[in-house]
């Protein structure tokens, strides 16, 4: 099965806490409050509905493995999870990874090995800087 790659470019934000215990979220929104404790990146150039059709097709396979690389300030975080035939990948502003198997239109990854709270705190400090560019690579195979 060929690997399909998506590159997302996003920004940091002063209100990023990354303390949610079961999810992490990438959003196209530019402003967030501190209640949005799952958000790890804002102002993303891609939302769920914008993913390439090849990526969506692969992610919807029963045995799909999805890897996420978050690169910021010289640090790299790796997250691994699964796809599902139930993914709709249709949300217009968000991408959400989940430790659980819950699926909504924002979900792109289930059974994740990490949520926002599990991210390296040095990386989270970089995510809190508004001028920080965050490169997020999604790989599905």
N, C-alpha and C positions, 0 to 999 in steps of 0.2 A: 504494500500500500504506500503510495507516494506521500511525502510530507508536504503540507501546505502551510505557508508562513504569512502572517499578518504583522505589519509594523504599525504601532500606534505612537504618536507623539502627543504628549500632554504636558501640563505644568503643575507645579506645586502650589500650595495655598496655606496661608497662615492658620486656618482653622482645621487642617488635617490632624486628626488624633490617631487614627488607625488602631482603635481599641476594640472593635467589634469581634466577638468570639466565634462567629460562624460564617461570616461573609467578608468579601472585599469588593470594592466597586471602583470602576473607572467611569467618569462622567464627562459629558460635553458642557455641562453647566460651568459657568465661570465663577459663580459665587456659591459658597456653602456655609452653613452654620456649624457650630461645634456639636450639634445633635447628630450630624451626619458622620458618625464615628466609624463607618465602614469604608468611606471614600479614601482612596489612596492617591488619586490624581484627578485634576480638573482640566477643562478646556481641551479635551481629547479631540483628535481629528477624526475619530471613528467611533460609532456606536454599534450596537448589536445589528441593526438593520443594514449597516454599511459594510459588513464583512463580505468578502468575496464569496461568490456562489460556490467555488471549489472548497473553501474553508467550511461553509455551512454544510455542504453535502458530506464532507468527511466527519465533521463534528457530530452529525446525526447518526453515525454508524454505531451499532451496539458495542463494538469493541474499541471505539475511538479513545485515544489517550491525548490529552491536551496539556502542553507545557507552557508556562508563562515565565518570561524573564523580565524582570524590572531592573532597569539600569539608570542610576542617578548618582552623580558625584563620585564616580569611580567605584561605586558599590553595585553588586548584582545580587538579586534575590531570585531564587528558583521556586516555582510552585507547580505541582503536578495534580491533575485531576482527570475526570472522564467526561466524555460527551454522552449524548443520549438521543434516541430516535424522537423523544418528546420535545426536544429543544425547538423553539420557534424562531429565536434570534431575530426578533422583529421590533425591539424597543428603539425609539428614535433618538435617545440621548445617553443611554447607560449600557454598561456591560458589568454583570455581577458573577463572581465566582463564589461557590458555596461548598461548605464542608458536608452539608446534607445532600439529599437527592431531590430537594424541592426545586421545581421548575416554574419560572414565570417568563414573560416575554423579554426580560432583562438578563436572564441566566444564559451564560455561555459555557459554564464549567460546573460540574457537580462532583461530589465526593473528593473535594480538594484536600490536599495534605496541609494546607495553611489557610488561615483567615487573616484579617488585618492585624489582630493582636499578636500573631505569630511572626510578623515581619521583624527583621533586625532593627533594633531601635536607632542605630546609627543611620540606617537608610531612612527611617521615618523622620529623623531630624532634617534630612535633606528634602523630604517631601513637603515639609512645612514652609519652605522658602518659595515665595511667589515667583521669583525670577528663575527658578530651577526648571530645566527641561528634563522631562522624564521619557525615556524610550522603553516601550513595553512591546515585547515580541511574543506573539502567540504562535505556537506550532501545534498542528494536529496531525496525528498519524494513526 
